[in-house]
Amino acid sequence: MTPEAFEKYATDLALSVAAGEQPDAEAFQPLVNLPDHRLGELMQGVHVIRRSLAPQGVHLCTICNVKSGLCTEDCRFCSQARSSTSIIDTYPLLDSETMRRFLSDNSTPPLNRCSLVAAGRRASGKEVGQIAEVLASFGERSANFCVSLGLLHPDELSRLKKAGLTRYHCNLETARSHFGHIVTTHHYEDKLATIAAARDLGLSLCVGGLFGMGETDQQVLELALELRGLRPQAVPVNFLERIPGTPLASTGSLSPQRCLKIIALLRFVLPRQDLLVCGGRATHLAGLQSMVFSAGASGVMTGNYLTVRGRSLEDDLSMISALGLPLRARRACEGPQQR
């Protein structure tokens, strides 16, 4: 397909998405097959979707690692996993006052959401209780908080919701067909069960993936379609940080063009979701970080990640201002998206 013909195909596909259609996997195949260096041919289609359906204004979120390392799981990308020999800080769940201070310091504009993240297969009942008490102490202000506490059961999620939680985070990480190459100590269905339980309770969902772990282009599409079926409100888009001591430390690097193509493909498949570019942004995109928005992203995670330093809020605000993009207006609660 010539560049002109492909650009028309992509634009027509975007128009069908903007009209409310849900194209099948075959319709997205030409986008999957597009060489990374021809990324520009997707941009008009991305623009059509962003203008018509994607959330407007740049969404900013940040996280706090409230329990670091000592994890029983063997996720091959993670410096906190049992399979890692990375040198990191390890500590049990932070005390309640420290967690309150983080949430208080990060619960005002321009930040839209802040999240407490704990390492491990799942937080214990005692830990869930402590975090629930912290959330409850904020009253209505807890509407813009999120937590990521692993494979929780419905009763534990319900306890957090009663304390004021509105959003739960649980990444799928990668396509179902690739998952067993990345994690063996829990299963895809375990994650889906927790996601379903959170959704059934009326919590909004933050569910995304990590790219650059040896997945194929086809598996990127496979994950995107799985996410479409789950209908999360937010989709974190992470790119592998090759952390020394992790089994994937020697995995090949991602080019900026491939990162941007992944974002664009996700935008075609997930036209209404918040696509939030998170881990690996500075490492793989470097000077091209500002292009994540033209590729389809609607927000970024700012500040530090779990065991890796990120970009400061000041630097990200400067970048967004230079692009002339508006910040997302803060809402009392970002609830479930419409289907």
N, C-alpha and C positions, 0 to 999 in steps of 0.2 A: 504494500500500500504506500503510495507516495505521501510525502509530508502533507500536501494539501488535502488529499483524500482522507488521511487519518485525522487531521484536524476537524474536518467536516463530520467524520464519524463520531469523534469524541464530543463535539458540540451537540450533535443530534441526540446522542445518548444522554448528555446532561439535560437537554430540554425535556426528554422523556422522564428523567428522574425528577426534574422540577415540576412536572405535571402530575406527579404522584405515583408513577409507575415504579415497580421493583423489578428491574431487569434480572434475568437469570445469569448463572455463571458464564454461560457461553457468550452472552453479550459483553461481558467485561474482559473476555479473553484477549482481544486486540490490545487493550490497555496493559494487561499483564505482560504481553509479548513485546511491548514497545521498548527498545533499547534505552537505557538510562540517559544517554546523551541527547535523546530527542524529547526530553521532558517538556520543552517549550510548547510542543504540539498539544499538550493536555491543558494548558493554562486557560484558554478561552472557555473550555468546558467547566473547569473548576470555578471560573468567575461566574458563570451562569448559575451554578448551584449555590455558591456563597451568597450571591445577590438575592436569590429567590428563597432559600430554605435555611441556610446555616445560621446559627446564633450570631447576633451582631454585637460588636464591641469586644475588645480583648479581655478574656477571662484570665484572672491571675489566681493561682493557688500556691500553697506552700505546705510542707510537711515537717513533722518532728519525729525522730526515731526514739520512741519512748522505751524500747527494750531491745538491746543490741546484742547480736551474736548468740552463741550457745544454742543454735537451732538444731533440731533433730533431723531436719529434712536435707535432701541431697541435691537441691537445685544447682545445676552446674554453673550457672551464671553468677551466683550470689556469694559475696564475701562473708556472709554470716552463716552459711550452711556448714553442716558437718563435713562435707566434702572439700571444704576450703582450708587452706593454710595461710590465708591472708592475715596480715597484722592489722587488727582493727580494735577499737575500743569495745569492750563487752561489759554489759551491766544489766541487772534485773530491771523490772518495771520502775520507772521514775516515781518519785514521791508525788503525791497529789498536788502539792503547792507548785512544784516545778511545771507540771502539766497545765495547771490553771494559768500560770504566768505566761506560758507559750500561747495558749489559746487567747488570753486577754490581749497580748501584744500583737496578735495576728488576726484579730477579729474586726478590724475596721478597714474601710476603703483606703487604698485601691484594691486590697485583697478581697476576692470573692469567697474563697473557702480556705480553711486550714484543716489539716488532718493529723491525727495521732496514729502512728504506725508501729506495730510491735512485731519483732521477729518470732518465728516459731510456727509449728503446724497449726496451732490454735491457742488463743489465750485461755488461761485457766478460769474457772468460775470466780475465784477470788479477784483475779485481775480484771475480769469483765465488771465485777461489782465495783471495784475501785474507780474504773474509768466511767461507769455510769454515774457514780456520785459526783465526779468532776464535771461531767456534762450537765447534770441537774442543777449544779450550783450557778449556772449561767442563765437559767430560765429561758426566755425567748431568744436570747442571743445564741443559743446552741443550734439554731436553725441553719446556720452556715458552717457547721462543723461536719467533719467526716472522720471515720475511723477505718483502720485496716488491721484486723485482729485474727486473720486466718480463717480456718474452716469452722466457723461457729455454728451452733445448733439453733433452731428456731426460738427456743425459750431464752437463749442468751441474746439473740438479736432483738427479741421483744423487750427484754429488760433495757437495752440501750435505747430503743425507740421511746419507751415510756420516760426515759431520762431526758428526752429532747432531741435525740439523733434523727437526722433526716436523710442521710446518705451513707451507704456502705460501699467500701472498695474491696474488690477481689479480682485481680488480674487473671486472665486465662493464660497469659504469657506467650503462647504460640498455638499453631494449628493442632487440632486433635491428632492428626497423622504424624506430627513431629514431637508431641509432648513426651512420649516415652524415651526419647533420646536426650531429654533435658532433665526430667524428674522421674524417679522411680518409687519414692517413698509415699506418694499419694497419687491419685488418679484424676483425670479430667472430670469424671463424673462427680468427684468430691467437690470440686470447685463449682460445678453447675448446680449441685444440690444447695450449697450455701447461697449462691446467687438467686436461685429460685425462692429460697426461704425469705431472703431479704425483700425480694420483689413482692411476694405474697403478703408480707406485713405492711406494704405500702411505702417502704423505704425507696428512695431513688438510688440508682446504681452508678458506680464508677468502675468500669470493666474495660481493660485494654490489653496490650501486649508488649512484648520486647522483641525487637528485630535485630538481625545480625548474628543469630545463633546457628547459622547453617541451614536455615529454612530456604526452600525454593520460592520463586516468584508465585508458583501455583499455591503454595502453602500460605503466602501472604493473603491471597484472595480467599482461601479456605477460612482463615481466621476472620477476615472481614465479613464474610457471609454468616459465620457463626455469631458474630457480634450483632449483625443486623437482626438476627432472629431473637436475640436477648433483649434488644431495645434499651440499652443503658442510656442514661442521660449524658454521661461523660465517658470519653474513651482516651485514657492516657496512652501516648505513643512514645515508647522508650526505645533507645538505641543502645546496644550492648556496650557497657564500659568494660574493657578487657583488664580486669583487676588482677594484679599478680597474686598467685596463690589459688585462683579459681581454675577449675578444669577447662573453662573456655577462654583462658587468658591468651592463648595463642591463636584464637580464631581470627580470620582475616578481617581487615578493617572495612567499614562501609564508606563509600564515596558520598560526598554531599548530594550529588545528583540522585543516587539511589535512595537516600533518606527522603528527599523531596518527592520522588516518585511514589514512595510508599505512602506518604501523607496524602498525595493527590488521589491515589487509588482508594484509600480509605474514605476520602471525601465523596467520591462517586458512589460508593456503596453505602455510606452512612451520612446522608445529606443533612440530617437535622441534629446530629449529635455534636456536643462540644468535643472537638479534637484538641487535646492538650499535649503539647510536645514537652516531654519531661526529661528523664535521664539520658545522658549521652549527647545532649543538644550541642554543648560547647565543643565536646571532643570531636564529633563527626562533621558538624556543619561549620564550625569556626567562624570565619568572616561572612558566611552566607546564612547565618541564623535568622536574619530579618526576612528571608525568603519563605520561611515556614508559613507565613500568613497568605502570601500569594499562591502557595501550593495547597492551601485549604485549611490550615490550622485556625482555630478560633481562640486559642489561648496557650499559655505556657505555665509550667511550674517554675517558680522563682525561689531563690535561696538554695540551701544545701539539700542534697539527697540523703540517702540512708547512711552510707559510709564514704561518700564522695562529695567533694565540694562542688557547689553549683555557682550560678551567677547571682550577684546581689540584686535586690529589688531596685536599687537606684540605677544600675546598669540596664536592667530590662525596661524600666520606665523611660530612660533616655532613648533606647532603641525604638520603643513604641511611639514616642513623641516625634522622633526624627522621621518616622514613616507616615505621620499624620493620621494615625489610627486612634479612634476613640476608645476609652476604657469601658468595660462593661458596667452598666449601672447596677449598683448593689440592690438586691432584692431581699425581702425578709426571709424567704425560703425558696430555693429552686426545686420545685417538685417534679413529679413524673412528667415526661414529655408525652404529647399525644401520639398515638400510633400513626 
